[in-house]
């Protein structure tokens, strides 16, 4: 019998070893959604118009924003995380973002693959640590731009 989408979402995640076996673009696909949800949840905490929240989210979730975060966080990658990031970054991609350099797009894909890997391998503490660091980085940048 085929699992329902809800059953797939609620069941136990993969082991880190199983997650590492996934196609890096599949991990990036998942990580894009995980990161987008994190950013939107963070923006929701600052009451403002939806259009403003959307524009702010777009600046953070774009390839340049994700690439900048990947560079800032890369000194903290474990050996396994570095491998996942590298596999995502180096994957042969058929498409390109229209407003991004190749370098930024590849780094963003590696960053998304890492977020997807941490999520699907149920590494909640590590993902939470990265989200705290990302919040700190974003808060520091918002102080600079004001």
N, C-alpha and C positions, 0 to 999 in steps of 0.2 A: 504494500500500500504506500502511495506517495505521501510525503510529508507536506503539511500545509505551510504556507509562508510564516504563519505565527509560530508553528512548532519549530521551524528552522531558526527563527529569531530568538526564541526563548531557550533552546537547548544549550547544553554545554558547548563552549567554543572548542577550537582545535588546540592541540599541544603546540608549543613553539616549533617543534620539529615538523609537524604536519603543516603548520602555517608557512614555514620556510619553503616547503615544496610547491606552494601555490605559484601560479604565474604572477610575476611582479605587477603586471598591468591589472590583474584582478585585485591584488592587494591595493593598488593605487585607486582603483574604482571604488572600493570599499572605504579606503582612507579619506578620499575626497568627501564622502558623505559624513563620515565621523567628524572630520575637521570643520566642515560647514555647520554641522549641528552645534559643535562647541562654540564657534564664533557667534552664531545667531543667539544662542543661549546667553552668552556673555553680553551681547548688545542689548538683549531684552532687559537686563538688569539696570540699564541706563535709559529711563523713560524718554522716548522721543518719537517723532513721526516715523511710520513704517518706511517711507521713501528714504529718509535719512539713514535708517538702520540698514536698508538694502545697499545704499551707496557705500557705507562704511564696511559692510561685509564684503562687498565686491573688491574693495581695495586690499583687504587682508587675505581673501581666499584666492586672489588672482595668482598667476604663475610667478610674477615678480615678488609679491608678498610672501608666498610660500618658499621661494628660493632664498630670500633674505633670512627667513626663520631657519631654514635648513642650515645655512652657513653659520648663523649665530649659535645653533644648538649642536652642531657637529662635534665640537670638542667633548661633548658629554655622551656621544654614542658609545654603546658597548661594542665589542667585536661583532656580535651577532647583528646588532642594529645597523652597524656600518655595512655589513654584508647585504642586508635587505635594502638599505638606502642605495648602495652601489648598483645592485641588480635592477632596481626600479629606474635609477638614473640612466643606466646603460642599455635599457631595453630598446630594441628597434621599434620606433613608433611610426605609425603610418600617418598620423595627423600632427598638426602644430597649432598652437594658440595663435590667433591673428595679431595679438598685441604683445607678444613676448619674444625675447631672444631665444635661440636654441638652447643656450646655456641655462637660462632661467627656467625654460619649460622642462628640461631634463632634470634639473635640481628639484623642481616642484613635483615631478612625477616620483622621484626618489623619496621626497618628504611624504607624499600621500601614501606610497607603498609602506613606509615605516609606520604611519598612523594606522593603516589597515592591518598590518602585521600585529601591532601591539593590541589592537582591538580584538581581532579574531583569535589571537592566542591567549586571550583573557588576562593580559598583563595590566590589570587595572591600576595598580600602584604606579607602575612606570608611566603609563599613559597620563595619569593624574599629575605626576611630577612634571612631565613635559608641558601639560596644559598650564600648570602654575608658572613655569618659566616663560611660556608664551604670553600669559597674562602680564607678567612683569615687563617683558620686552614691549608689548603693545602699550602698556600704561606709561612706560618711559618715553616711547615715541610720541604719544598723545600730549605729553607735557612739553615736548620739544616743538611740536607743530602748533601749539596754542599761542 
